[in-house]
Amino acid sequence: MPKNVKVMDIMRTDVAFATLPGSRDEVHALLKEKRVSGVPVLKDGKVVGIVSRANLLKNPEEEQLALLMTRNPLTIDPNVDITVAAKTLLDNGIRRLPVVEDGKLRGIISVADIVAVLAEMEIPDHVGQYMNPNSVPVWTNTPLNVVARIMELAKSKAVPVIDSDLEVVGMITDRDVISASVIEDSVEMSDMSNGADDDEWTWESMRDTMSIYYSVSRVQVPAIPAKDVMVSDLVKAAYISGVSECALKMKRNRIDQIPIVNANQRFLGLLKDRNLLKAIVNGN
């Protein structure tokens, strides 16, 4: 296990961030441009929230950043050991921690940063014990908007894609969903009645009505087939692959998960980068 590795040693200091007041459209563009899954939100130089792809997909019609973001996020001091950061990320089911010192944002540490440390170690423990065997795959022709809904219901940021032969042929992540999505404007109508169904003055259910037209803007996920969006150049691993071996694959390929397959390329489960943090937490 790593000794005396501090958060400051591996945190990233070039941090993309959003500021209040801000809009969904600005965050949508920022996440696409920087190819990150989330960013801190600052107000008057202080961290007041975190906004991620999940926030945008969960609230597709909300436009105000203040209502989209997760408020009062957990933060961490740059001087603590990375095992503390790993445990905090695991225990709270989050992917990133703003690094704050004296009330100021100094950097950010993510699951990927700690996985990069694991890649440089020699941890032979097989990854089978850390994979999720209950991951739900989708078919190559499943519409992307359906895939996005499945991911939301399963609270998953990635799903494997299988073909008709049940082989894993691709992966779709929330990054792919956001990259394919667009901001769509539409006009909708609402009828407001001046009378109630049991109004004594209502005759044969007729009443005065007033139609209100209003503009709606939402994040729209297209209904294109999963195969048109999925990453097909897959990095896979076997059940008995080592922790550091898989961490290195994730680091080199800048991926968050690896499908675990058997000798026949049949899908066994999904190894998420965050689960590899258990190798640090359980070993201390």
Stockholm file with secondary structure:
# STOCKHOLM 1.0

chainA/1-284         MPKNVKVMDIMRTDVAFATLPGSRDEVHALLKEKRVSGVPVLKDGKVVGIVSRANLLKNPEEEQLALLMTRNPLTIDPNVDITVAAKTLLDNGIRRLPVVEDGKLRGIISVADIVAVLAEMEIPDHVGQYMNPNSVPVWTNTPLNVVARIMELAKSKAVPVIDSDLEVVGMITDRDVISASVIEDSVEMSDMSNGADDDEWTWESMRDTMSIYYSVSRVQVPAIPAKDVMVSDLVKAAYISGVSECALKMKRNRIDQIPIVNANQRFLGLLKDRNLLKAIVNGN
#=GR chainA/1-284 SS CCCSCBHHHHCBSSCCCEESSCBHHHHHHHHHHHTCSEEEEEETTEEEEEEEHHHHHHSTTCCBHHHHSEESCCCBCTTSBHHHHHHHHHHHTCSEEEEEETTEEEEEEEHHHHHHHHHTSCCCCBGGGTSBTTCCCEETTSBHHHHHHHHHHHTCSEEEEECTTSBEEEEEEHHHHHHHCEEEEEEEEEEEESSCTTCTTCBTTBCCEEEEEEEEEEEECCCCBGGGTSBCSCCCEETTCBHHHHHHHHHHHTCSEEEEECTTCBEEEEEEGGGGGHHHHTTC
#=GC SS_cons         CCCSCBHHHHCBSSCCCEESSCBHHHHHHHHHHHTCSEEEEEETTEEEEEEEHHHHHHSTTCCBHHHHSEESCCCBCTTSBHHHHHHHHHHHTCSEEEEEETTEEEEEEEHHHHHHHHHTSCCCCBGGGTSBTTCCCEETTSBHHHHHHHHHHHTCSEEEEECTTSBEEEEEEHHHHHHHCEEEEEEEEEEEESSCTTCTTCBTTBCCEEEEEEEEEEEECCCCBGGGTSBCSCCCEETTCBHHHHHHHHHHHTCSEEEEECTTCBEEEEEEGGGGGHHHHTTC
//
